[in-house]
Amino acid sequence: MKKYTNKILIITAIVLVLGLVIGYTIDFQTGYRSGRIQYKEIQKDSTKMFNINDLDELEAYADSLSENEPETSHQ
């Protein structure tokens, strides 16, 4: 019986992974067709390009990013 245990576990893992993949695929397809999931093309904006010349500018930019982060609440 011991020699079959690994085969049973491997087969069970494969079946579970296949079930998850099939389930998520079906969920995605039904969501896309019902309009719950929508595709939006990302518009790249060239104005967001910037140049950082030295370490001080990089630190200032990193600080500005950390100040603009939205606050999250754990409810």
Sequence and secondary structure as in RCSB ss.txt:
>XXXX:A:sequence
MKKYTNKILIITAIVLVLGLVIGYTIDFQTGYRSGRIQYKEIQKDSTKMFNINDLDELEAYADSLSENEPETSHQ
>XXXX:A:secstr
 HHHHHHHHHHHHHHHHHHHHHHHHHHHHHHHHHTSS        GGG     SHHHHHHHHHHHHHT       
